[in-house]
């Protein structure tokens, strides 16, 4: 068998043959490489020599829009720029027009309840690990149909296991990059074990996070506890939940909200635990390594925080929303 050398026309015909059902959730993509937006998922391509592809050398943030209104947009974009600066990834010139790019890409996608991913790659060039060989960065904006967890996950809770891998080095763990192989293996371990999520611990025995989610505990004496920011990504959702939990402290429903060194024993003995992320909000954990956590049912703090955070992004007058529909 001879491997064919394709013409341009044959190449695009091959892309048409590669269409898959999951691409139905892919709504629109902007790429600074082509200087525009495409809605055909077959055209969502990145150069093979881009550092994001062969080194994971890129940063990203994901936020959600409900009714065309982005939740906590400023926080997500500030984190994106800060991480890019830490890695000396230069934002391409198009980033200065990101506001209009977001609006136009969302409009092209045709739907208003979506997840938006903004990625800044070091860019194409060279195929080596040198960060100096890429002449210009690459900006991608992808818009995906929002698929929140099934309602029964909130009603019945989720199952977690202790990940069979040590946590990432804190220097890497605190940056949201596209170098995610360990995150993939953590998720695989959870699914292979019949669980929903796996949670990592470091060599010091302290809890960090899951594959793409933060974890928080509610102690039996009423403290809302999260790992220290020096060990984990400073997740926007976790920050908002901690702020909302502060309201429960003022109401006398919690004792305190703080960061702490969290161990396996603290997790197993917690009254409640939550999975926190942009797509999950606040999911209650009901079993850990096969053992019931707390009452083995979603607890009152998880329910109330879920109600309050959803109110922040469903109330059109919420100060945490940025309208991208106009």
Kinemage of the C-alpha trace (Angstrom):
@kinemage 1
@onewidth
@group {chain A} dominant
@subgroup {mainchain}
@vectorlist {calphas} color= white
{ca unk a 1} P 0.000 0.000 0.000
{ca unk a 2} L 1.310 3.433 -0.956
{ca unk a 3} L 0.478 6.328 1.336
{ca unk a 4} L -1.152 9.029 -0.795
{ca unk a 5} L 0.204 12.556 -1.139
{ca unk a 6} L -2.900 14.749 -1.084
{ca unk a 7} L -3.692 17.814 -3.103
{ca unk a 8} L -5.422 20.770 -1.414
{ca unk a 9} L -8.805 19.595 -2.721
{ca unk a 10} L -8.181 16.025 -1.525
{ca unk a 11} L -7.104 17.362 1.880
{ca unk a 12} L -10.391 19.193 2.395
{ca unk a 13} L -12.337 16.187 1.148
{ca unk a 14} L -10.545 14.122 3.816
{ca unk a 15} L -11.580 16.646 6.483
{ca unk a 16} L -15.204 16.215 5.404
{ca unk a 17} L -14.916 12.443 5.875
{ca unk a 18} L -13.641 12.913 9.432
{ca unk a 19} L -16.853 14.433 10.785
{ca unk a 20} L -17.960 12.915 14.121
{ca unk a 21} L -21.189 13.168 16.179
{ca unk a 22} L -19.446 14.907 19.120
{ca unk a 23} L -18.622 17.815 16.839
{ca unk a 24} L -22.282 18.835 17.035
{ca unk a 25} L -21.382 20.660 20.273
{ca unk a 26} L -18.646 22.682 18.515
{ca unk a 27} L -20.261 25.994 17.609
{ca unk a 28} L -17.571 28.454 16.496
{ca unk a 29} L -13.813 29.061 16.588
{ca unk a 30} L -11.743 32.188 16.115
{ca unk a 31} L -8.060 31.766 15.200
{ca unk a 32} L -5.568 34.607 14.923
{ca unk a 33} L -3.669 32.460 12.418
{ca unk a 34} L -6.470 32.762 9.878
{ca unk a 35} L -7.706 36.112 11.183
{ca unk a 36} L -11.331 35.075 11.416
{ca unk a 37} L -14.055 32.743 12.646
{ca unk a 38} L -15.095 29.348 11.335
{ca unk a 39} L -18.225 27.430 12.305
{ca unk a 40} L -17.435 24.210 10.444
{ca unk a 41} L -15.760 21.923 13.040
{ca unk a 42} L -13.763 20.262 10.253
{ca unk a 43} L -11.803 23.514 10.005
{ca unk a 44} L -10.891 23.752 13.710
{ca unk a 45} L -7.222 23.116 13.062
{ca unk a 46} L -3.956 24.157 14.729
{ca unk a 47} L -0.543 23.936 12.994
{ca unk a 48} L 1.402 20.781 13.865
{ca unk a 49} L 4.477 22.884 14.669
{ca unk a 50} L 2.611 25.072 17.174
{ca unk a 51} L 4.163 24.776 20.631
{ca unk a 52} L 0.725 23.989 22.046
{ca unk a 53} L 0.628 20.820 19.954
{ca unk a 54} L 4.111 19.382 20.466
{ca unk a 55} L 4.993 20.820 23.929
{ca unk a 56} L 1.720 21.796 25.627
{ca unk a 57} L 3.256 25.276 25.664
{ca unk a 58} L 0.091 27.383 25.949
{ca unk a 59} L -2.247 28.832 28.552
{ca unk a 60} L -6.017 28.869 28.635
{ca unk a 61} L -9.116 29.844 30.575
{ca unk a 62} L -12.695 28.627 30.302
{ca unk a 63} L -15.759 30.606 31.293
{ca unk a 64} L -19.451 30.068 30.795
{ca unk a 65} L -22.151 32.236 29.309
{ca unk a 66} L -25.819 32.004 30.164
{ca unk a 67} L -28.132 33.954 27.916
{ca unk a 68} L -25.062 35.478 26.289
{ca unk a 69} L -23.772 36.841 29.603
{ca unk a 70} L -20.286 35.743 30.706
{ca unk a 71} L -19.803 34.870 34.380
{ca unk a 72} L -16.712 36.303 36.123
{ca unk a 73} L -15.125 37.210 32.794
{ca unk a 74} L -12.657 39.736 34.200
{ca unk a 75} L -11.251 37.248 36.727
{ca unk a 76} L -10.736 34.601 34.045
{ca unk a 77} L -8.979 36.987 31.677
{ca unk a 78} L -6.748 38.442 34.386
{ca unk a 79} L -5.614 34.930 35.315
{ca unk a 80} L -4.986 34.143 31.646
{ca unk a 81} L -2.789 37.208 31.175
{ca unk a 82} L -0.947 36.614 34.452
{ca unk a 83} L -0.121 32.996 33.567
{ca unk a 84} L 1.018 33.972 30.076
{ca unk a 85} L 3.302 36.582 31.633
{ca unk a 86} L 4.773 34.039 34.063
{ca unk a 87} L 5.675 31.794 31.124
{ca unk a 88} L 6.853 34.726 28.990
{ca unk a 89} L 4.251 33.874 26.347
{ca unk a 90} L 3.611 37.039 24.378
{ca unk a 91} L -0.040 37.712 23.700
{ca unk a 92} L -0.557 38.214 19.965
{ca unk a 93} L -1.698 41.665 18.795
{ca unk a 94} L -5.226 40.353 18.253
{ca unk a 95} L -5.613 39.943 22.019
{ca unk a 96} L -6.132 43.720 22.248
{ca unk a 97} L -9.409 43.182 20.364
{ca unk a 98} L -10.499 40.234 22.495
{ca unk a 99} L -13.759 41.846 23.598
{ca unk a 100} L -15.068 42.189 20.054
{ca unk a 101} L -13.643 38.773 19.103
{ca unk a 102} L -15.560 37.156 21.968
{ca unk a 103} L -18.791 38.866 20.971
{ca unk a 104} L -18.417 38.017 17.277
{ca unk a 105} L -17.460 34.383 17.921
{ca unk a 106} L -20.339 33.906 20.348
{ca unk a 107} L -22.722 35.418 17.794
{ca unk a 108} L -21.366 33.176 15.031
{ca unk a 109} L -21.973 30.124 17.225
{ca unk a 110} L -25.682 30.892 17.260
{ca unk a 111} L -26.320 29.887 20.877
{ca unk a 112} L -26.197 31.805 24.171
{ca unk a 113} L -25.706 29.058 26.776
{ca unk a 114} L -22.126 28.069 26.080
{ca unk a 115} L -18.638 27.383 27.372
{ca unk a 116} L -15.974 29.668 25.934
{ca unk a 117} L -12.301 28.673 25.922
{ca unk a 118} L -9.654 31.321 25.343
{ca unk a 119} L -6.200 29.926 24.557
{ca unk a 120} L -2.902 31.726 24.031
{ca unk a 121} L -0.173 29.540 22.582
{ca unk a 122} L 3.493 30.440 22.214
{ca unk a 123} L 2.823 29.882 18.534
{ca unk a 124} L 4.185 27.896 15.584
{ca unk a 125} L 7.783 27.388 14.633
{ca unk a 126} L 10.722 25.056 15.044
{ca unk a 127} L 9.505 21.837 16.677
{ca unk a 128} L 12.029 22.181 19.523
{ca unk a 129} L 11.485 23.071 23.175
{ca unk a 130} L 13.074 26.508 22.813
{ca unk a 131} L 10.630 29.250 23.792
{ca unk a 132} L 12.407 31.686 21.474
{ca unk a 133} L 11.719 30.086 18.133
{ca unk a 134} L 8.075 31.130 17.758
{ca unk a 135} L 7.860 34.548 16.093
{ca unk a 136} L 4.269 35.219 17.115
{ca unk a 137} L 1.750 33.768 19.544
{ca unk a 138} L -1.555 32.183 18.585
{ca unk a 139} L -4.941 33.238 19.983
{ca unk a 140} L -7.831 30.790 19.833
{ca unk a 141} L -11.398 31.332 21.011
{ca unk a 142} L -13.662 28.298 20.895
{ca unk a 143} L -17.359 28.253 21.708
{ca unk a 144} L -18.928 24.977 22.815
{ca unk a 145} L -22.490 24.093 23.725
{ca unk a 146} L -22.858 24.125 27.518
{ca unk a 147} L -23.423 20.656 28.968
{ca unk a 148} L -23.810 20.892 32.749
{ca unk a 149} L -23.759 17.720 34.856
{ca unk a 150} L -27.019 15.808 35.018
{ca unk a 151} L -29.449 17.038 37.722
{ca unk a 152} L -29.202 13.708 39.553
{ca unk a 153} L -25.510 14.410 40.220
{ca unk a 154} L -26.609 17.312 42.421
{ca unk a 155} L -29.510 15.397 43.937
{ca unk a 156} L -27.545 12.220 44.702
{ca unk a 157} L -23.960 13.459 44.854
{ca unk a 158} L -20.783 12.179 43.210
{ca unk a 159} L -18.162 9.581 44.051
{ca unk a 160} L -14.465 10.363 44.334
{ca unk a 161} L -11.337 8.316 44.901
{ca unk a 162} L -7.843 9.192 45.993
{ca unk a 163} L -5.791 9.530 42.810
{ca unk a 164} L -3.037 6.916 42.319
{ca unk a 165} L -0.669 9.732 41.319
{ca unk a 166} L 1.122 12.349 43.375
{ca unk a 167} L 0.037 15.947 42.854
{ca unk a 168} L 1.864 18.136 40.371
{ca unk a 169} L 4.772 20.248 41.507
{ca unk a 170} L 3.235 23.446 42.939
{ca unk a 171} L 5.074 25.639 40.439
{ca unk a 172} L 3.271 23.881 37.578
{ca unk a 173} L 0.035 23.188 39.441
{ca unk a 174} L -0.656 26.879 39.996
{ca unk a 175} L -0.506 27.682 36.251
{ca unk a 176} L -3.307 26.780 33.844
{ca unk a 177} L -1.363 25.487 30.876
{ca unk a 178} L -2.129 23.012 28.091
{ca unk a 179} L 0.426 20.548 29.522
{ca unk a 180} L -2.289 18.308 30.999
{ca unk a 181} L -1.160 14.688 30.666
{ca unk a 182} L -1.272 14.111 34.427
{ca unk a 183} L -4.759 15.612 34.537
{ca unk a 184} L -5.821 13.149 31.848
{ca unk a 185} L -4.388 10.214 33.800
{ca unk a 186} L -6.141 11.372 36.981
{ca unk a 187} L -9.481 11.480 35.155
{ca unk a 188} L -8.796 8.082 33.584
{ca unk a 189} L -8.083 6.609 37.022
{ca unk a 190} L -11.407 7.902 38.319
{ca unk a 191} L -13.438 6.556 35.413
{ca unk a 192} L -11.616 3.213 35.417
{ca unk a 193} L -12.483 2.858 39.114
{ca unk a 194} L -16.143 3.623 38.500
{ca unk a 195} L -15.895 7.014 40.225
{ca unk a 196} L -16.719 10.494 39.018
{ca unk a 197} L -13.522 12.243 40.136
{ca unk a 198} L -10.097 11.475 41.595
{ca unk a 199} L -8.334 13.810 44.029
{ca unk a 200} L -4.559 14.235 44.232
{ca unk a 201} L -2.336 14.517 47.310
{ca unk a 202} L 1.278 15.659 47.424
{ca unk a 203} L 4.356 14.060 48.937
{ca unk a 204} L 3.596 16.021 52.096
{ca unk a 205} L 0.219 14.275 52.341
{ca unk a 206} L -1.737 17.449 51.612
{ca unk a 207} L -4.728 17.484 49.304
{ca unk a 208} L -4.526 19.512 46.104
{ca unk a 209} L -7.222 19.113 43.436
{ca unk a 210} L -8.855 16.834 40.892
{ca unk a 211} L -8.163 16.602 37.156
{ca unk a 212} L -9.798 19.925 36.269
{ca unk a 213} L -11.660 20.775 39.470
{ca unk a 214} L -10.956 22.269 42.873
{ca unk a 215} L -12.070 20.478 46.039
{ca unk a 216} L -13.379 22.019 49.257
{ca unk a 217} L -14.384 20.504 52.597
{ca unk a 218} L -16.840 21.429 55.317
{ca unk a 219} L -15.496 20.231 58.661
{ca unk a 220} L -17.708 18.736 61.351
{ca unk a 221} L -17.276 21.882 63.432
{ca unk a 222} L -18.563 24.058 60.594
{ca unk a 223} L -15.491 25.424 58.795
{ca unk a 224} L -15.390 25.761 55.017
{ca unk a 225} L -11.862 24.664 54.081
{ca unk a 226} L -9.893 24.841 50.839
{ca unk a 227} L -6.277 23.930 49.998
{ca unk a 228} L -3.793 26.770 49.991
{ca unk a 229} L -3.519 28.686 46.718
{ca unk a 230} L 0.200 27.834 46.619
{ca unk a 231} L -0.735 24.188 45.874
{ca unk a 232} L -3.596 24.545 43.387
{ca unk a 233} L -5.049 26.588 40.579
{ca unk a 234} L -6.829 29.616 41.983
{ca unk a 235} L -10.135 28.548 40.535
{ca unk a 236} L -12.672 31.288 39.889
{ca unk a 237} L -15.558 29.110 41.063
{ca unk a 238} L -13.795 28.167 44.296
{ca unk a 239} L -13.047 31.836 44.985
{ca unk a 240} L -16.702 32.721 44.496
{ca unk a 241} L -17.837 29.821 46.703
{ca unk a 242} L -15.486 30.953 49.465
{ca unk a 243} L -16.907 34.454 49.220
{ca unk a 244} L -20.460 33.105 49.325
{ca unk a 245} L -19.552 30.849 52.241
{ca unk a 246} L -18.444 34.033 54.015
{ca unk a 247} L -22.083 35.070 53.872
{ca unk a 248} L -23.022 31.849 55.656
{ca unk a 249} L -20.499 32.722 58.376
{ca unk a 250} L -22.126 36.116 58.862
{ca unk a 251} L -25.498 34.383 59.090
{ca unk a 252} L -24.198 31.969 61.717
{ca unk a 253} L -24.532 28.931 59.472
{ca unk a 254} L -20.774 28.341 59.230
{ca unk a 255} L -18.015 28.971 61.736
{ca unk a 256} L -15.262 30.127 59.361
{ca unk a 257} L -13.932 30.125 55.798
{ca unk a 258} L -10.200 29.577 55.346
{ca unk a 259} L -7.368 27.844 53.541
{ca unk a 260} L -5.723 24.942 55.341
{ca unk a 261} L -3.442 21.973 54.880
{ca unk a 262} L -6.004 19.238 54.177
{ca unk a 263} L -5.132 15.580 54.743
{ca unk a 264} L -6.826 12.325 53.760
{ca unk a 265} L -8.144 11.924 57.288
{ca unk a 266} L -9.657 15.411 57.216
{ca unk a 267} L -11.381 14.563 53.946
{ca unk a 268} L -12.731 11.258 55.241
{ca unk a 269} L -13.973 12.866 58.454
{ca unk a 270} L -15.563 15.903 56.787
{ca unk a 271} L -19.239 16.660 57.179
{ca unk a 272} L -19.395 17.641 53.505
{ca unk a 273} L -17.110 17.975 50.486
{ca unk a 274} L -17.598 19.684 47.148
{ca unk a 275} L -16.245 19.521 43.613
{ca unk a 276} L -15.889 23.075 42.268
{ca unk a 277} L -15.371 24.203 38.663
{ca unk a 278} L -16.758 26.401 35.923
{ca unk a 279} L -18.900 23.607 34.506
{ca unk a 280} L -19.916 21.929 37.772
{ca unk a 281} L -20.451 24.893 40.147
{ca unk a 282} L -20.671 23.038 43.477
{ca unk a 283} L -21.155 19.270 43.223
{ca unk a 284} L -21.602 17.430 46.546
{ca unk a 285} L -19.300 14.473 47.220
{ca unk a 286} L -21.060 11.577 48.938
{ca unk a 287} L -18.434 8.805 48.885
{ca unk a 288} L -14.629 8.854 49.102
{ca unk a 289} L -12.692 5.679 48.252
{ca unk a 290} L -15.943 3.749 48.516
{ca unk a 291} L -16.785 4.973 52.019
{ca unk a 292} L -19.671 7.359 52.786
{ca unk a 293} L -18.599 10.952 53.346
{ca unk a 294} L -20.544 12.691 56.094
{ca unk a 295} L -24.140 11.504 55.956
{ca unk a 296} L -23.563 9.924 52.548
{ca unk a 297} L -26.014 12.431 51.083
{ca unk a 298} L -25.644 15.990 49.725
{ca unk a 299} L -25.423 18.338 52.696
{ca unk a 300} L -26.998 21.712 53.479
{ca unk a 301} L -23.892 23.814 52.781
{ca unk a 302} L -23.448 22.332 49.307
{ca unk a 303} L -27.113 22.903 48.494
{ca unk a 304} L -27.086 26.500 49.695
{ca unk a 305} L -23.828 27.421 47.956
{ca unk a 306} L -25.109 25.883 44.732
{ca unk a 307} L -28.262 28.000 45.014
{ca unk a 308} L -26.297 31.172 45.663
{ca unk a 309} L -23.703 30.753 42.929
{ca unk a 310} L -26.383 29.955 40.364
{ca unk a 311} L -28.206 33.113 41.406
{ca unk a 312} L -25.052 35.088 40.568
{ca unk a 313} L -25.090 34.016 36.933
{ca unk a 314} L -28.832 33.750 36.290
{ca unk a 315} L -29.856 37.172 37.628
{ca unk a 316} L -29.545 39.593 34.666
{ca unk a 317} L -28.679 42.389 37.136
{ca unk a 318} L -25.789 40.452 38.663
{ca unk a 319} L -22.544 42.456 38.876
{ca unk a 320} L -20.636 39.284 38.017
{ca unk a 321} L -21.991 39.155 34.457
{ca unk a 322} L -20.632 40.701 31.254
{ca unk a 323} L -23.064 40.886 28.357
{ca unk a 324} L -21.470 39.471 25.202
{ca unk a 325} L -24.687 39.182 23.196
{ca unk a 326} L -24.663 42.714 21.749
